[in-house]
Amino acid sequence: MATAPKIDLYNSAYSNYATEVYRRVRIATYGEDLGQTSWVTAEEGAHIPELLGLTRQSVVLEIGCGSGRFALRLAEQLQCRISALDVNDHAIATANGMAREQGLDALVGFQKVDASEPLPFPDASFDAAFSNDVMCHIPSRLAVMRELFRVLKPGGRLLFSDALVIAGAISHQEVATRSSIGQYIFSPPGENEKLLREAGFDVISASDTTVNCKLIAGRWRVARQQRQADLIKIEGSENFHGLQRFLASVQILTHERRLLRMLYVASR
């Protein structure tokens, strides 16, 4: 089977978080700068607190926080408490630095944690949990869901998105390109709902958000292309062009609806 060379997205994005060219790419892609590397539009992100039923009293868990800006904004807006996890050292260092700078470190704590391992929290610790476009990176998805069920309080809500739901024929070359930035788990339709129920959750909704993925992939690729020279100085030519191929692959597969992005909400 053909393989695509491994391309770095996350280390470049998080270690160069404060670089002006990356900030401009994020603004051109998302319309705002939250340090994003996901397929979450600004409109979708604005609805997450409502979908989770968050209030000032909520204690919230985020799996795969990246640079932490989304968690920090939630904490600032709602004054809720958040524990946010990521496996990337650069992401956690950036997130904790911003939490201190913004005076939000009493509300938000960022930890380096591999979510494929047992979560470092007691039972029934959280009112809500969410994970934006991260679950597809984690092996043993049922084990992750069971851990999330364990750490949520009765009635607590879980929200996560999965941009790798297979809906059509995909070639091995396309799989290799789509997987070139890291480990990915592709899922058949209905698999996430089945696993949620097996873990003990009640599925509230499963919404098709594929259009968000297509729009962001296209905007992201164009924004990077317009700043090619500056990005190549940071990333190198091979990595720059590899990321452009990755984003083009995402855009094509979602435009043709051979890969779907689904957003799930469930309750404990």
C-alpha positions in Angstrom: 0.0 0.0 0.0 1.2 3.5 -0.8 2.2 5.7 2.1 2.5 9.5 2.2 5.4 11.0 4.0 4.6 12.1 7.6 3.9 15.8 7.8 4.0 18.0 10.9 1.0 20.1 11.6 0.7 20.3 15.4 4.3 21.0 16.5 4.6 23.8 13.9 1.2 25.3 14.8 1.8 25.2 18.6 5.5 26.0 18.8 5.0 29.0 16.4 1.7 30.0 17.9 2.7 33.6 18.5 4.3 34.1 15.0 2.4 36.7 13.0 2.0 34.6 9.9 0.3 31.9 11.8 -2.0 34.4 13.5 -3.0 35.8 10.1 -3.6 32.3 8.7 -5.9 31.5 11.6 -7.9 34.8 11.2 -8.3 34.2 7.5 -9.4 30.6 8.1 -11.7 31.0 11.0 -12.5 34.7 11.2 -11.0 34.8 14.7 -7.8 33.7 16.4 -8.3 31.0 19.0 -5.1 29.2 18.1 -7.3 26.6 16.2 -6.2 23.6 14.2 -9.7 22.0 14.1 -12.7 22.0 11.7 -14.8 24.0 14.2 -16.3 27.2 12.7 -16.9 30.2 14.8 -20.6 29.6 14.6 -20.3 26.0 15.8 -18.0 27.0 18.6 -20.5 29.6 19.8 -23.1 26.8 20.2 -21.0 24.4 22.3 -21.8 26.0 25.7 -25.6 25.7 24.9 -25.3 22.1 23.7 -23.5 21.2 26.9 -25.8 23.2 29.1 -22.9 25.1 30.7 -23.4 27.6 33.5 -21.1 29.5 35.9 -21.3 26.5 38.3 -20.2 23.9 35.6 -17.0 21.9 36.0 -15.9 21.0 32.5 -13.3 18.6 30.8 -11.8 19.2 27.4 -10.0 16.4 25.6 -7.4 17.7 23.1 -7.3 21.4 24.0 -4.5 22.4 21.6 -3.2 25.9 22.4 -6.1 26.3 24.9 -7.7 29.5 23.6 -11.2 27.9 23.3 -11.1 26.7 27.0 -9.8 30.1 28.1 -12.6 31.9 26.3 -15.3 29.6 27.8 -13.9 30.3 31.3 -13.7 34.0 30.7 -17.3 34.2 29.4 -19.0 31.8 31.8 -16.6 31.9 34.8 -16.8 28.0 34.8 -14.0 25.8 35.8 -12.2 23.7 33.1 -9.6 21.0 33.1 -8.1 20.7 29.6 -5.8 18.0 28.3 -3.5 17.5 25.4 -0.6 15.2 24.5 1.5 17.9 22.8 4.1 19.6 25.0 4.1 22.8 22.9 0.3 23.1 23.2 0.3 22.7 27.0 3.2 25.2 27.5 1.4 27.8 25.3 -1.9 27.2 27.0 -0.6 27.5 30.6 1.4 30.6 29.7 -1.8 32.3 28.3 -3.8 31.3 31.3 -1.3 33.0 33.6 -1.1 36.1 31.4 -4.9 36.4 31.3 -5.4 35.8 35.0 -7.5 32.7 34.4 -5.2 30.0 35.8 -7.5 29.7 38.9 -10.3 28.6 36.6 -8.5 26.7 33.8 -5.8 24.0 34.3 -3.9 22.5 31.4 -2.3 19.1 31.7 -0.2 16.9 29.4 -2.3 13.7 29.3 -2.6 10.9 26.8 -6.4 10.4 26.6 -5.9 6.8 25.5 -4.8 6.0 29.1 -7.1 6.2 32.1 -8.0 9.8 32.9 -6.4 11.2 36.1 -9.7 12.2 37.7 -12.1 10.6 40.3 -15.5 9.3 39.3 -18.2 11.9 38.7 -15.8 14.9 38.6 -17.4 16.8 35.7 -20.7 18.3 34.6 -19.7 18.2 31.0 -16.9 17.1 28.6 -16.1 18.0 25.0 -13.6 17.1 22.4 -13.3 19.0 19.0 -11.9 16.8 16.2 -9.7 14.8 18.5 -11.4 11.5 19.1 -10.4 10.2 15.6 -6.7 10.3 16.8 -7.3 8.1 19.8 -7.1 4.3 19.6 -9.5 2.2 21.7 -12.4 4.7 21.3 -14.7 2.6 23.5 -12.2 2.7 26.3 -12.1 6.5 26.0 -15.9 6.8 26.1 -16.1 4.5 29.1 -13.5 6.7 30.9 -15.6 9.8 30.0 -18.7 8.1 31.3 -16.9 7.4 34.5 -15.7 11.0 35.2 -19.0 12.6 34.2 -21.7 13.2 36.8 -25.1 11.6 36.3 -26.9 13.7 33.8 -23.6 15.2 32.5 -23.2 15.8 28.8 -20.5 14.8 26.3 -19.9 16.5 22.9 -17.4 15.5 20.3 -16.9 15.7 16.6 -15.5 13.1 14.2 -14.3 14.2 10.7 -13.5 10.6 9.6 -16.9 8.9 9.1 -16.6 7.0 5.8 -19.5 7.6 3.4 -18.1 6.5 0.1 -15.2 4.8 -1.7 -11.7 6.2 -0.7 -8.5 5.0 -2.4 -5.5 3.9 -0.4 -3.6 7.0 -1.7 -6.3 9.2 -0.4 -6.3 7.5 3.0 -2.5 7.9 3.1 -2.7 11.7 2.3 -5.6 12.2 4.7 -3.6 10.4 7.5 -0.3 12.1 6.8 -0.3 14.4 9.8 -0.8 11.7 12.5 -2.5 8.6 13.7 -6.2 8.4 12.5 -9.0 6.0 13.1 -11.7 5.9 10.3 -15.2 4.9 11.3 -18.2 3.5 9.4 -21.6 5.3 9.8 -23.3 4.6 13.1 -20.1 3.3 14.8 -19.9 6.3 17.2 -23.5 6.0 18.2 -23.1 2.3 18.9 -19.9 2.9 21.0 -21.6 5.7 22.9 -24.5 3.4 23.9 -22.1 0.6 24.7 -20.2 2.9 27.1 -23.5 3.7 28.8 -24.5 7.0 27.2 -27.8 8.1 25.8 -27.3 9.7 22.4 -29.1 13.0 22.2 -28.1 14.0 18.6 -25.8 13.2 15.7 -25.5 16.2 13.4 -23.9 16.3 10.0 -21.3 19.2 10.0 -19.4 18.1 6.9 -19.9 21.5 5.3 -17.9 23.1 8.1 -14.9 20.9 7.4 -15.0 21.6 3.7 -15.2 25.3 4.2 -12.4 25.5 6.7 -10.1 23.2 4.7 -10.5 25.4 1.7 -10.0 28.6 3.6 -7.0 27.2 5.4 -5.3 26.0 2.2 -5.8 29.4 0.5 -4.7 31.4 3.5 -1.5 29.3 3.7 -0.9 29.5 -0.1 -1.1 33.3 0.1 1.7 33.3 2.7 3.8 30.5 1.1 7.2 32.2 1.3 6.9 33.1 5.0 5.6 29.7 6.0 8.3 27.8 4.0 10.9 29.8 6.0 9.4 28.3 9.2 8.2 24.8 8.1 10.5 24.0 5.2 9.3 23.4 1.6 8.5 19.7 2.0 6.3 20.2 5.1 4.6 23.2 3.6 3.6 21.4 0.4 2.7 18.3 2.4 0.2 20.3 4.5 -1.2 21.8 1.4 -1.8 18.3 -0.1 -3.4 17.3 3.2 -5.8 20.3 3.2 -6.7 19.7 -0.5 -7.5 16.1 0.3 -9.8 17.1 3.2 -11.6 19.6 1.0 -12.1 17.1 -1.9 -13.3 14.2 0.3 -15.7 16.4 2.2 -17.0 18.2 -0.9 -17.7 14.9 -2.5 -19.1 13.6 0.8 -17.0 10.5 0.8 -15.8 11.5 4.2 -18.3 13.1 6.7 -17.8 15.1 9.8 -20.4 14.4 12.5 -21.1 16.2 15.7 -22.4 14.0 18.6 -24.1 15.1 21.9 -24.8 12.4 24.5 -25.8 12.3 28.2 -24.7 10.1 31.0 
